[in-house]
Amino acid sequence: MRVATAHNREEQVIEALEGFNASLSETFRHQKYERMAASAFSFYRGSNHLYWQDLYRDWHFSLFGGVTATQTWLQGDAHLHNFGAYGSHDDRVRFGLDDFDDGIIGDYQYDLWRLLISVVLAVGESEALKPDAHKEILPALIDSYLDTLQQDTAATADWAAMADTTDGRLQAFLIKLAEKKGRVRMLEKWTSCEQGERRFTAGHPKLEPLPESEYQAIEQALKDYQATLADEVPGHSHQHFKVKDIARRLSAGTGSLGSDRFYALVEGDGSGDHDDVILDIKAQQPPAAWWVMNDRERQEYARLFIHEGERHALAFQAMARHPDPYVGWLELGEQRFSVRERSPFKADYPTDKLVKPKHWRQMAAVWGRILAASHLRGARALSEGGADVFARGVLDLALPKREAFTELLTSMAQAYAECVEQDYRSFCNYLQR
């Protein structure tokens, strides 16, 4: 006999997934589910809305936050693979948060919890580590986060992870990346020169030509987009923004798969075409947190942001160190799009190369420091002196009970990771049915 209750987790998960992805075409929904089915970590990446649904009003937040002083700009989807290498016009490679589609203002613990859960899931999928290895890795991240907040806030907020400011495995990764990648190689990957004019490579498997009407609409929108820039683009001029080609970007992302996305090739600020810029134009939806807000919270959200493109730009500029100067937005019909440069140095850190607990502890300390510095920048963007207020707000709550703080975060991350794995199995069973 089948009994329906309000607490059937499997049914709740499937209902939430189907509801959240209802707007996707059958093809895109199939592709997204296929990627999510690769592993529990992949499922976690593609179901950020479940995380917010489960933890948005969790009472544990009141123990070490949940007050005005502990609010800042959040990345909103802080898992391991939303940290990556980036760099643009100055050719310096940095490592930090690189995706702000879910950027939102809220309590710091939402980011910290999600990051710690992702570490448990990633460690659990490593064949080289013991299943409980996360127990010695998570404290390294938590300690690094708190220790960073105790340092000079102005200097810390201006810090970025680069080859000359880090050491160990991350430093080696950034040095190697700078040697292997660059603007010329990126352009060679995506474009080709025909009769002296650079265009996107015909028949590229990840790009699709546009109908003339759509091409012209985006070309016009890119002219208007320039008014949203912070006037920090080197050599900014209308000649600089001469559009050379536009194409639809195919099959990018996991959580955002199915969103309209385009690449635009525009003139660089030099005389040749080796410095051309690829702009990543992506339809923005409300962040995952928005879907669990009540009416009052949504009204406040609407007061803060004109639209999703502006929210994305504000989050990016608030949290990133040396943010992409091309960050802005444009409008196409009823949709709002974020615009940013596709970085020539775009790359994830290969966590599969971390085969010992000490390797993970080293990287965990880096992730913790980067998140803390990003939160300080986010708080600074919200108000004058905001970084100091934020640091004191978190530390006054966490330091007197540091052991309990660490224990809560560790046990919560482990417990929720187990829930994710259970949800993942339910999801796979659903796909098989």
Stockholm file with secondary structure:
# STOCKHOLM 1.0

chainA/1-433         MRVATAHNREEQVIEALEGFNASLSETFRHQKYERMAASAFSFYRGSNHLYWQDLYRDWHFSLFGGVTATQTWLQGDAHLHNFGAYGSHDDRVRFGLDDFDDGIIGDYQYDLWRLLISVVLAVGESEALKPDAHKEILPALIDSYLDTLQQDTAATADWAAMADTTDGRLQAFLIKLAEKKGRVRMLEKWTSCEQGERRFTAGHPKLEPLPESEYQAIEQALKDYQATLADEVPGHSHQHFKVKDIARRLSAGTGSLGSDRFYALVEGDGSGDHDDVILDIKAQQPPAAWWVMNDRERQEYARLFIHEGERHALAFQAMARHPDPYVGWLELGEQRFSVRERSPFKADYPTDKLVKPKHWRQMAAVWGRILAASHLRGARALSEGGADVFARGVLDLALPKREAFTELLTSMAQAYAECVEQDYRSFCNYLQR
#=GR chainA/1-433 SS CCCCCTTCHHHHHHHHHHHHTTTSCHHHHHHHHHHHTTCHHHHHHHTHHHHHHHHTTCTTHHHHCCSGGGEEEECSSCCGGGEEEECCTTCCCEEEECCCTTCEEEETHHHHHHHHHHHHHHHHTCTTSCTTTHHHHHHHHHHHHHHHHTSCHHHHHTCCEETTTCCHHHHHHHHHHHHHCCHHHHHHHHEEEETTEEEECTTCTTEECCCHHHHHHHHHHHHHHGGGSCSCSTTCSTTTTCEEEEEEECSCCSTTTTSCEEEEEECCSSSSSTTCEEEEEEECCCCGGGGGCCHHHHHHHHHHCSSHHHHHHHHHHHHSSSCCTTCEEEEETTEEEEEEECCTTCEECCGGGCCSHHHHHHHHHHHHHHHHHHHHHHHHHHSTTHHHHHHHHHHHHHGGGHHHHHHHHHHHHHHHHHHHHHHHHHHHHHHHC
#=GC SS_cons         CCCCCTTCHHHHHHHHHHHHTTTSCHHHHHHHHHHHTTCHHHHHHHTHHHHHHHHTTCTTHHHHCCSGGGEEEECSSCCGGGEEEECCTTCCCEEEECCCTTCEEEETHHHHHHHHHHHHHHHHTCTTSCTTTHHHHHHHHHHHHHHHHTSCHHHHHTCCEETTTCCHHHHHHHHHHHHHCCHHHHHHHHEEEETTEEEECTTCTTEECCCHHHHHHHHHHHHHHGGGSCSCSTTCSTTTTCEEEEEEECSCCSTTTTSCEEEEEECCSSSSSTTCEEEEEEECCCCGGGGGCCHHHHHHHHHHCSSHHHHHHHHHHHHSSSCCTTCEEEEETTEEEEEEECCTTCEECCGGGCCSHHHHHHHHHHHHHHHHHHHHHHHHHHSTTHHHHHHHHHHHHHGGGHHHHHHHHHHHHHHHHHHHHHHHHHHHHHHHC
//
